[in-house]
Amino acid sequence: MNITFKRTKILATVGPASNSQEMITKLAEAGVNGFRLNFSHGSYEERDEQIQWIRNASKQTERSVAILQDLQGPKIRLGMLNENVDVNEGDEIILDHAAEHNRNVFPVQYNLAEKVKVGEVVYIFDGKIRTEVIEIVSGTAIKLKVKNPGTLMSKKGINLPDTDFGGDIMTEKDLKDVEFGANRDIDYVALSFVQKASDIVNLRNILNTHGSQAHIVAKIETKVAILEENLEEIVKASDAVMVARGDLAVEAGAEVVPIVQRQIVALCRKHGKICIVATQMMASMVESPEPTRAEVSDVATAVVLGADTVMLSDETANGKYPIEAVSAMKKVIVYTQNNIPVSKSTYEVVDTEKQRDAISEAAVSIANNINAEAIIAETKSGGTANNIAKHRPNLPIISVTSENRTAQQLALSYANRSYVRPDSLEAGFELFKELKESGYFEDDNVTVVIVSGNQPGVVGKTDTIKVRSL
């Protein structure tokens, strides 16, 4: 078994610190499986260049790499202030979408008067200033009572944990960005501030209208999303889920995040969806060449829980040590997976997936019992490979598909390594022979389990398990 093959994947954010062909390639060589493009910043021209760099790096490293388009969403911020303003407990301030800064009236970049209700809380500056809505002043203005002292500054973010946006979470900018991405080589679209499954359905309809095959990542960062009646439905409606721990901590409380993280990973494993754990995983490496012990433990915990992917944000976007951050993260993943098994998941199989799930579970069991070196999955859409991954085998899942998009999307799926080959009845076995001849396997005598169907290239026809040795 290849003990250096990491089963939990790494997603890295592109930013000023990594904004070149050289850095993108180095990050891919260091162990990055996917790149996040944050559409809160940058121009379309920059995005086109970055997409090309990523595809070049993929060819150079001979590995499929995923590209994730992260939509900004209704990122609500204060407008420009004339100066920083100190506020105290008991002060009353007005946020007005149609005004400029004037004494206790502050501009805001979103019309909150259309969404909030009296009594709801409004957090400003990452929760540093807590306020409560006491009056809807006009069609564009709301009055808040300040709950603790702090300083208001231009462009600081605002969180509204109690506010129901009623499905209105995609801005005009997001719609333009989706249209741009639909005409580019994008594998995943991440939807910010998801509240309900209907938000995912809405985005899927928009993607379908544009002819996009991109998969949807639901970012869980709102208090509404983690309600029991919403969370599992969001997971089921999505292709992947991101535990966006930054805004989630502000909206729901930092103490809630570790529990929600476990719930989301478990639900993703139950439904065979990709789970991404994000935010501050190695935050100290923005300034330091070494992670803290707590950060190492955080990454290791995500690996043991069975997360498909762990994400780096500022570490690779703005940090001084982007390559070191990826290398450190890979080191933690590999050591953890080689020394402790992924925690067991207890769940009932969804009725519509029972046949495929039974085949996937049997393939993993057989592979373990015969000490196979890998499971090879013939897959068109990626469904078979993802379903095998949901059982968290402790060996590589080698996916063979005729679709570039599928191979790239599987780059973020647990233990998957994808190869693009034409559809054929023996695609899995032919790839096995090719990998054996190239020296991919370390042993002379190699046994693999091949999962396939009798109708190559047809989605949903997986029905066969074979054991092959060379």
C-alpha positions in Angstrom: 0.0 0.0 0.0 1.2 3.5 -0.8 1.6 5.1 2.6 2.3 8.5 1.2 -1.0 8.7 -0.7 -3.3 11.1 1.2 -6.9 10.2 1.3 -8.2 13.5 2.6 -7.8 16.2 -0.1 -6.5 19.8 0.1 -8.3 22.8 -1.4 -6.2 26.0 -1.6 -7.4 29.6 -2.2 -5.7 31.6 -4.9 -4.7 35.2 -4.0 -1.9 37.6 -4.2 0.5 35.2 -2.6 -0.2 32.5 -5.1 -1.1 34.5 -8.2 1.3 33.2 -10.8 1.8 30.1 -12.9 4.9 29.2 -10.9 3.1 29.3 -7.5 0.1 27.4 -8.8 2.3 24.7 -10.1 4.3 24.5 -6.9 1.1 24.3 -4.8 -0.1 21.4 -7.0 3.2 19.6 -6.7 3.1 20.2 -2.9 -0.3 18.4 -2.7 -3.1 20.7 -3.6 -6.1 18.8 -5.2 -8.3 21.8 -6.0 -8.1 25.6 -6.2 -10.7 28.0 -4.8 -11.3 31.2 -6.7 -12.9 33.8 -4.4 -15.2 35.9 -6.5 -15.4 38.6 -3.8 -12.2 39.9 -5.3 -10.6 40.3 -8.7 -11.5 40.8 -12.3 -12.7 38.3 -15.0 -9.5 38.8 -16.8 -7.6 37.6 -13.7 -9.9 34.7 -13.4 -9.3 33.6 -17.0 -5.6 33.7 -16.4 -5.8 31.7 -13.1 -8.0 29.0 -14.7 -5.4 28.6 -17.4 -2.6 28.4 -14.9 -4.5 25.7 -12.9 -5.1 23.6 -16.0 -1.5 24.0 -17.0 -0.4 22.8 -13.5 -2.8 19.8 -13.8 -1.1 18.7 -17.0 2.3 19.3 -15.6 1.6 17.2 -12.5 -0.4 14.6 -14.5 -3.2 14.8 -11.9 -6.8 16.0 -12.2 -7.4 19.2 -10.3 -10.7 20.8 -9.3 -11.6 24.5 -9.7 -14.1 25.9 -7.3 -15.9 29.3 -8.0 -16.8 30.8 -4.6 -19.7 33.3 -5.0 -19.7 36.3 -2.8 -23.4 36.2 -1.9 -25.1 39.0 0.0 -21.9 39.9 1.9 -23.4 42.9 3.8 -21.0 45.7 4.8 -21.1 49.2 6.1 -20.4 51.8 3.4 -17.7 54.5 3.5 -17.6 56.5 6.8 -16.1 60.0 7.1 -14.1 58.7 10.0 -14.0 55.8 12.5 -16.8 56.2 15.1 -16.8 54.9 18.7 -20.1 53.7 20.0 -21.2 52.7 23.5 -23.8 50.5 25.1 -27.2 52.1 24.8 -26.4 54.2 21.8 -28.9 54.3 18.9 -27.7 54.3 15.3 -29.3 54.1 11.9 -28.2 52.0 9.0 -29.5 53.5 5.7 -29.0 51.9 2.3 -29.8 55.3 0.6 -27.7 57.6 2.8 -24.2 58.8 3.3 -22.5 59.0 6.7 -23.9 61.8 8.9 -23.6 61.7 12.7 -25.5 58.6 13.8 -26.6 57.6 10.3 -24.3 55.1 8.6 -24.5 53.9 5.0 -24.9 50.1 4.4 -24.4 48.3 1.1 -27.6 46.3 1.3 -31.2 47.3 1.9 -31.7 45.7 5.3 -35.1 47.4 5.8 -36.6 45.0 3.3 -35.5 41.9 5.3 -35.1 42.5 9.0 -37.7 42.6 11.8 -37.8 44.5 15.1 -36.1 42.4 17.8 -33.6 40.7 15.5 -29.9 41.0 16.3 -27.4 42.6 13.9 -23.6 41.9 14.4 -21.1 44.4 13.0 -17.4 43.9 12.5 -17.3 40.1 12.8 -19.5 40.2 15.9 -17.3 42.8 17.8 -20.3 45.1 18.0 -23.7 43.6 18.8 -26.9 45.5 18.2 -30.6 44.9 18.1 -33.2 46.2 15.6 -35.6 48.6 17.5 -37.3 50.2 14.5 -37.8 50.1 10.8 -37.4 53.8 10.1 -38.2 53.8 6.4 -38.0 51.7 3.2 -34.2 51.9 3.3 -33.3 52.5 7.0 -33.3 50.7 10.2 -32.6 51.8 13.8 -30.4 49.7 16.1 -29.6 49.8 19.8 -25.9 49.1 20.6 -25.3 46.4 23.1 -21.6 46.8 23.7 -18.9 49.4 23.1 -16.8 49.3 20.0 -15.6 51.2 16.9 -17.4 51.4 13.6 -15.2 51.5 10.5 -15.7 51.7 6.7 -16.6 48.4 4.9 -16.8 46.2 8.0 -19.0 43.2 7.6 -22.5 42.7 9.0 -24.1 39.4 10.1 -27.8 38.8 10.7 -28.2 35.4 12.3 -32.0 35.8 13.0 -32.9 37.2 9.6 -34.7 35.1 6.9 -33.6 36.2 3.5 -36.5 34.3 1.9 -34.3 32.7 -0.8 -32.9 36.1 -1.9 -29.3 35.2 -1.3 -28.0 35.6 -4.8 -27.0 39.2 -5.8 -26.8 40.7 -9.3 -23.0 40.2 -9.0 -23.5 36.5 -8.2 -25.8 36.0 -11.3 -23.2 37.7 -13.5 -20.4 35.6 -11.9 -22.4 32.4 -12.5 -22.9 33.2 -16.1 -19.2 33.9 -16.5 -18.3 30.6 -14.8 -20.7 28.6 -16.9 -18.7 29.6 -19.9 -15.4 28.6 -18.3 -13.8 25.5 -17.0 -15.4 25.5 -13.6 -16.0 22.3 -11.6 -17.8 23.6 -8.5 -19.8 26.6 -7.6 -20.0 27.4 -3.9 -23.1 29.2 -2.8 -22.6 31.6 0.2 -25.0 32.1 3.1 -27.3 29.1 2.2 -30.3 29.0 4.5 -32.5 26.3 3.0 -32.4 23.5 0.4 -34.5 25.7 -1.9 -31.5 28.0 -2.3 -29.6 25.1 -3.8 -32.5 24.2 -6.1 -32.6 27.8 -7.3 -28.9 27.8 -8.2 -29.1 24.4 -9.9 -31.9 25.8 -12.1 -29.7 28.8 -13.0 -26.7 26.6 -13.8 -28.9 24.3 -16.0 -30.2 27.3 -17.9 -26.6 28.3 -18.7 -25.8 24.7 -19.6 -23.3 24.3 -16.8 -22.2 20.9 -15.5 -20.7 22.4 -12.4 -21.5 20.8 -9.0 -22.9 22.9 -6.2 -21.2 23.4 -2.8 -23.5 24.6 -0.1 -21.6 26.8 2.4 -23.0 26.3 5.8 -22.4 29.7 7.6 -25.9 30.8 8.8 -27.8 30.1 11.9 -30.9 29.1 9.8 -29.0 26.5 7.8 -28.0 24.5 10.9 -31.6 24.1 12.2 -32.6 20.4 12.3 -35.3 20.9 9.7 -32.9 22.5 7.2 -29.5 20.9 7.5 -30.0 17.4 6.2 -32.3 18.7 3.4 -29.5 21.1 2.3 -27.0 18.2 2.3 -29.3 16.1 0.2 -29.9 18.9 -2.3 -26.2 19.7 -2.7 -23.2 17.9 -4.4 -20.9 19.0 -1.7 -21.0 21.0 1.6 -18.5 23.4 3.1 -18.3 24.0 6.9 -17.6 27.7 6.6 -16.5 28.1 10.2 -15.8 31.9 10.1 -19.2 33.4 9.6 -20.9 30.4 11.2 -19.0 31.2 14.5 -20.2 34.8 14.3 -23.8 33.8 13.6 -24.3 30.8 15.8 -21.5 31.1 18.4 -18.0 29.7 18.2 -18.9 26.9 20.7 -21.5 25.6 18.2 -19.0 25.1 15.3 -17.2 21.8 16.4 -20.6 20.1 17.0 -22.0 21.3 13.7 -18.8 20.3 11.9 -19.3 16.7 13.2 -23.0 16.7 12.2 -22.2 17.9 8.6 -19.4 15.4 8.0 -21.7 12.6 9.2 -24.6 13.7 7.0 -22.3 14.0 4.0 -21.0 10.5 4.6 -24.6 9.3 5.0 -25.6 10.7 1.6 -22.4 10.3 -0.3 -21.7 14.0 -0.6 -18.3 15.7 -0.5 -17.6 17.5 2.7 -15.1 20.4 2.9 -13.9 21.7 6.3 -12.7 25.4 5.9 -11.5 28.5 7.7 -8.5 29.1 9.9 -7.2 25.5 9.7 -3.6 26.7 9.7 -4.2 30.5 10.1 -1.0 31.1 12.0 1.0 30.1 8.9 -0.1 33.4 7.3 2.8 34.8 9.3 4.7 31.7 10.6 6.5 28.9 8.7 5.2 26.3 11.3 1.6 25.6 12.4 0.5 25.7 16.0 -0.2 22.5 17.9 -3.9 23.4 18.0 -4.0 23.8 14.2 -2.3 20.4 13.7 -4.9 18.9 16.0 -7.7 20.6 14.1 -6.6 19.2 10.8 -6.1 15.7 12.3 -9.6 15.9 13.8 -11.1 16.6 10.4 -9.2 13.6 8.9 -10.4 11.3 11.7 -14.0 12.5 11.3 -13.8 11.5 7.6 -13.9 14.9 5.9 -13.2 14.6 2.1 -11.3 17.9 1.9 -9.7 20.4 4.2 -9.3 24.0 2.9 -6.7 26.7 3.2 -7.8 30.3 2.8 -5.6 33.2 3.8 -2.7 30.8 4.2 -2.3 30.4 0.4 -4.1 33.6 -0.7 -2.2 36.2 1.4 0.2 34.3 3.5 4.0 34.4 3.6 4.3 30.6 3.5 1.8 29.2 1.1 3.9 26.1 0.0 4.9 25.4 3.6 1.2 25.5 4.6 0.2 22.9 2.0 3.2 20.7 2.9 2.4 20.9 6.6 -1.2 20.1 6.0 -0.3 17.1 3.8 2.1 15.9 6.5 -0.6 15.9 9.1 -3.1 14.2 6.8 -0.8 11.4 5.9 0.5 10.7 9.4 -3.1 10.7 10.9 -4.6 8.4 8.3 -1.7 6.0 8.6 -2.0 5.8 12.4 -5.7 5.9 13.3 -8.7 4.8 11.3 -11.5 7.1 10.3 -14.3 7.1 12.8 -17.2 4.7 12.0 -20.3 6.2 10.6 -23.7 4.8 11.5 -26.5 5.6 9.1 -29.4 4.0 7.2 -28.9 3.7 3.5 -31.3 5.8 1.4 -33.8 3.5 -0.4 -33.0 4.9 -3.9 -29.3 4.1 -3.4 -29.5 0.6 -1.8 -28.2 -1.4 -4.8 -25.3 0.9 -5.6 -24.5 1.3 -1.9 -24.5 -2.5 -1.4 -22.1 -3.0 -4.3 -19.8 -0.2 -3.0 -19.8 -1.6 0.6 -19.1 -5.1 -0.7 -16.2 -3.8 -2.8 -14.6 -2.1 0.2 -15.1 -5.2 2.3 -13.6 -7.5 -0.3 -10.7 -5.2 -0.8 -10.0 -5.1 2.9 -10.3 -8.9 3.3 -7.9 -9.8 0.5 -5.5 -6.9 1.2 -6.0 -5.3 -2.2 -3.8 -2.4 -3.2 -6.7 -0.3 -4.6 -10.3 -0.2 -5.7 -10.7 0.8 -9.3 -14.1 2.4 -10.2 -15.4 2.7 -13.7 -17.6 5.8 -13.5 -19.4 8.2 -15.9 -20.8 10.8 -13.6 -18.6 10.1 -10.6 -21.5 8.6 -8.6 -20.0 5.2 -8.2 -16.6 6.6 -7.0 -18.3 8.9 -4.6 -20.4 6.1 -3.3 -17.4 3.9 -2.6 -15.7 6.9 -1.0 -18.6 7.3 1.5 -17.4 4.0 3.1 -14.0 5.5 3.7 -11.7 2.7 2.5 -8.1 2.9 3.8 -6.7 2.5 0.3 -6.8 4.5 -3.0 -9.9 4.6 -5.1 -8.7 4.8 -8.7 -11.5 6.2 -10.9 -11.5 5.8 -14.6 -14.0 8.0 -16.6 -14.4 9.3 -20.1 -15.4 12.7 -18.8 -12.8 15.4 -18.0 -15.4 17.2 -15.8 -16.0 14.1 -13.7 -12.3 13.5 -13.2 -11.8 17.0 -12.1 -14.8 17.0 -9.7 -13.5 13.7 -8.2 -10.3 15.5 -7.3 -12.0 16.6 -4.1 -13.6 13.2 -3.3 -12.1 11.1 -0.5 -9.2 8.8 -1.6 -10.0 9.3 -5.3 -7.4 9.6 -8.0 -9.0 9.9 -11.5 -7.9 9.0 -15.0 -9.6 10.0 -18.2 -9.9 7.1 -20.7 -12.4 6.1 -23.4 -15.4 4.0 -22.4 -14.9 0.3 -22.8 -15.8 -3.0 -21.3 -12.4 -3.4 -19.8 -11.5 0.2 -19.0 -10.7 -0.6 -15.3 -8.5 -3.6 -16.1 -6.7 -1.8 -18.9 -5.9 1.1 -16.5 -4.8 -1.4 -13.9 -2.3 -2.9 -16.4 -1.1 0.6 -17.4 -0.5 1.7 -13.8 1.3 -1.6 -13.0 3.6 -1.1 -15.9 4.3 2.5 -15.0 5.4 1.6 -11.4 2.4 3.2 -9.7 2.1 0.1 -7.4 5.0 -0.6 -5.1 4.7 -4.4 -4.9 5.5 -6.9 -7.7 2.3 -8.9 -7.2 -0.7 -6.6 -7.0 -4.4 -7.4 -6.5 -7.2 -4.8 -7.1 -11.0 -4.8 -6.9 -12.7 -3.4 -10.0 -16.2 -2.0 -9.7 -17.9 -1.7 -13.1 -21.1 -2.1 -15.1 -22.1 -4.0 -18.2 -23.0 -0.8 -20.0 -19.9 1.3 -20.1 -20.6 5.1 -20.2 -24.1 4.7 -19.0 -24.9 6.5 -15.7 -26.3 4.3 -12.9 -25.5 0.9 -14.3 -22.8 -0.2 -11.8 -23.5 -3.9 -11.0 -20.3 -5.9 -11.1 -17.3 -6.5 -8.8 -14.2 -8.3 -10.1 -10.9 -9.2 -8.4 -7.9 -8.9 -10.6 -4.2 -9.6 -10.0 -1.0 -8.9 -12.0 
